[in-house]
Amino acid sequence: MQRRCLGLTAAGKFLAALPNSESYPFGKTSWARAGESIKENIGNAVAPNGSPESVPGKIAQDARAAEDAE
């Protein structure tokens, strides 16, 4: 198997992207509710008679409500 330069491997690309990456906000309990909302609502985007247009708005609404409650 041929070895690749670190910059060309998947791990190398991952490490190169880290400085510009965004992670979940540390210490924000609202992210738990946002994650729950995603799990509860994401299927509605592809469900029969679902509404893909409304799903991101519902998730954002739930996330804002959770953040306001902090």
C-alpha positions, 0 to 999 in steps of 0.5 A: 500500500502506498503512503500518502503525504499527510496533506492528501489523506483524509486525516490531513484534510481534517486537521487542516480544516480544524482552525476554521471549524465551528463546534457546538457552543461549550456550556450552552444547554440550549444545544441539547434542545436544538439537537432534540428538535432536529431529531424530532422534526427532520423526518418531516422534510421528507415525509409524505405530505411533509413540509420541507420548507417549514422544518428549518424554521421549526428547528430554529424556533425551538433553538431560539426558545431554548436559548432565551430560556437559558 
